[in-house]
Amino acid sequence: MLEIRLNCENCDKSLPNECDAAMICSYECTFCTDCVASVLENVCPNCGGGFEKRPTRPKAALEKHPPRKDKVLKPIIENSYLKKNCSINPRER
C-alpha cells in the first residue's frame, strides 16, 4: 500500500492527501512540485529515479489506511545523483 507522506522532504511544505503538488519516486520519497522542478531537476536525491504525481487516497479509505503521521525531512545541500543524472531520462538512469 502506498505510504502517504504529508510534507516535502526538502522544504517541509505541507502536502496533504488531497494536494495536487505532491510528487513521489518509486520508493515513495515525497517532494513538492516546486522542489522537483527547481531544486531536484526530476532526480530523486535518495535513489536517482524520476518523479510522478502522487495519487490521492479516496476519503473512504483514509480511516482504515491513514497517511503517515511523522515527517520525513532531509533538505538537499549537495547531491551527486543530481549532478550526474539531471540530463538523463529517468527510465534510462
Wavefront OBJ file of the C-alpha trace (Angstrom):
o trace
v 0.000 0.000 0.000
v 1.212 3.494 -0.838
v 2.551 5.487 2.097
v 1.102 8.999 2.057
v 3.756 11.370 3.421
v 2.375 14.761 4.386
v 5.344 17.041 3.727
v 8.052 17.787 1.178
v 11.264 16.086 2.271
v 13.283 19.097 1.103
v 11.388 22.289 2.056
v 8.822 20.857 4.521
v 5.869 22.251 2.543
v 2.597 20.689 3.667
v 1.364 18.038 1.193
v -1.970 16.714 2.497
v -3.603 13.688 0.868
v -5.736 15.829 -1.452
v -2.824 18.043 -2.560
v -2.002 18.198 -6.283
v 1.581 19.367 -5.613
v 2.909 16.065 -4.213
v 5.389 14.100 -6.316
v 6.831 10.662 -5.480
v 9.575 8.386 -6.771
v 9.229 4.600 -6.976
v 10.333 4.335 -3.316
v 7.674 6.873 -2.266
v 10.150 9.636 -1.432
v 7.899 12.692 -1.436
v 8.674 16.197 -2.663
v 6.607 19.199 -3.792
v 6.367 20.110 -7.476
v 8.427 23.279 -6.885
v 11.382 21.359 -5.406
v 11.159 18.620 -8.065
v 11.337 21.226 -10.840
v 13.707 23.858 -9.466
v 15.981 22.068 -6.981
v 15.966 18.376 -7.901
v 15.516 18.640 -11.692
v 13.382 15.441 -11.599
v 16.129 13.404 -9.897
v 15.328 11.779 -6.554
v 18.256 12.596 -4.251
v 17.754 9.305 -2.409
v 17.611 6.771 -5.269
v 18.305 8.677 -8.509
v 14.893 7.889 -10.002
v 12.360 10.262 -11.500
v 9.090 11.563 -10.074
v 5.400 11.122 -10.812
v 2.331 12.813 -9.360
v 1.280 11.130 -6.107
v -2.223 9.645 -6.319
v -4.866 10.716 -3.825
v -6.212 8.088 -1.447
v -10.041 8.032 -1.505
v -11.551 9.659 1.585
v -13.399 6.456 2.478
v -10.066 4.596 2.756
v -8.280 7.184 4.920
v -9.748 5.903 8.175
v -8.518 2.357 7.616
v -5.232 3.420 5.964
v -4.300 6.915 7.235
v -1.355 8.973 5.976
v 1.998 8.692 7.715
v 1.984 10.907 10.815
v 5.708 11.570 11.331
v 7.644 13.841 8.992
v 10.466 12.828 6.705
v 12.770 15.819 6.272
v 16.140 15.641 4.513
v 16.905 19.050 2.973
v 19.145 18.888 -0.081
v 22.532 20.512 0.342
v 24.750 18.722 -2.187
v 23.957 15.511 -4.016
v 25.964 13.610 -6.610
v 22.809 11.978 -8.080
v 21.515 15.389 -9.118
v 24.632 16.451 -10.988
v 25.204 13.037 -12.547
v 21.634 12.287 -13.609
v 19.737 15.516 -14.299
v 20.343 15.296 -18.054
v 19.472 11.571 -18.326
v 15.910 10.366 -18.852
v 14.676 8.711 -15.599
v 13.869 5.472 -17.480
v 17.475 5.266 -18.669
v 19.280 6.012 -15.373
l 1 2 3 4 5 6 7 8 9 10 11 12 13 14 15 16 17 18 19 20 21 22 23 24 25 26 27 28 29 30 31 32 33 34 35 36 37 38 39 40 41 42 43 44 45 46 47 48 49 50 51 52 53 54 55 56 57 58 59 60 61 62 63 64 65 66 67 68 69 70 71 72 73 74 75 76 77 78 79 80 81 82 83 84 85 86 87 88 89 90 91 92 93
